[in-house]
Amino acid sequence: MKIAESFLEQAEKLSTSDPRRPKQVNLRRAVSAAYYGLFHLLTWEAAMGLVGDERIAKILMRTYEHSEIKRVSREFSKGRAPSSIDSIEMPEELRSVAAAVVSLQEERHRSDYDLSIVYRRREVIEQVSKARKAFEDWKKVRNREAARVYLACFLLWDRWEKARRG
Amino acid sequence: MSLEAFWKNVRGAYSRLEYDPGMDRPAPTRARILADLGLDDAWFRKSTVAGFSIDDFGFLGEFERTRLAERVEQFKNAAPRAPGLQPNSREALDLAAETLADIIEVLDFGRYADAEALRLGKLIEGELASSPLEGVAEIRFQTGLDHTGDAMIRIVVFIDSGHSQTDEQFLKQADSTRSIVDSVANDIAPDRWPYYRMLSIDDLSPLVGAGGPAGMPEERP
């Protein structure tokens, strides 16, 4: 999705725009944009996978919840798919994407709300590079079975777990 | 009583040390600790070290644990039973300040932001000590809850100057360090999500005004 890539490009630009005396507001927006780039990339793929229509997918994207995506990502980053799905191969790149989602979401929250922290330029470049790597890793695994299950879990994790418990 | 109770009592007594939200300020030196303690004598009471049990410090090495227990005992014996009833002699205060500074140095509030961070941080560092990390000047720890209420450990890694001359060098070092620390942190604290703050040790320098070193923030929010 173009907007996802644009968020990431904005993050890269903001994190490097004034190297000698970076503005806190630029560093904070860079962290936030890096997360939103990844969030939109994944929710777009998830929604398109469900409805296959761009207009409806954009509406569907609004139903995804950050906290639910984080919960699912925590599990996948540890190599855990829903327990009712037997033996699914979990590529390392997918685990890495999931871990990046958890970390960047927390950092986005801090950058937007915790004004007591002074961001340093390099730590922000590091956060943004983590998002860039997640984009690249996602490209490698997006058609794998585990990646499709990962996206489906954004909406279905609880139901799958409930089904397992019977 | 517990490690946490003891930690809070000592931290409460050393109240002049400000809370460091980003875990990125220079840790107080011994001279600074002693200077702070010299500003009043409210800390000179037995309750400052209440809750101590050597059994809570199994995560420390034998030498450090024994030394801590000795210092706590010394402090307890020196502190007045009923503070404030009679003035403390300068000599008694100076001696007790040295003893308390020893205790504070073990708890190292600048590097371990809370009692659980001290326990987990020491365990993680102990595990890492078997193959020392190249390019890392210092690691700091903080535990708590993240924005969705899940248990977390925040790990602040300071890359040394030699490995952060350029952005590329810094990123490479940060990446390799995080992957090593991450595997140890996940083993030692599997229920806590490890969040990282990767900084250059040069970021510990005091804030400066216009014309300061490259990369320094332009403002305090």
Interface residues (C-beta under 8 A of the other chain):
Chain A: D18 P19 R20 R21 P22 K23 Q24 L27 S67 K70 R71 R74 V102 S103 Q105 E106 E107 H109 R110 D114 L115 S116 I117 V118 Y119 R120 R121 R122 E123 I125 E126 S129
Chain B: P21 G22 D24 D146 H147 T148 D150 M152 S164 D167 F170 L171 A174 W193 Y195 Y196 R197 M198 L199 S200 D203 L207 A210 G212 A214 G215 M216 P217 E218 E219 R220 P221
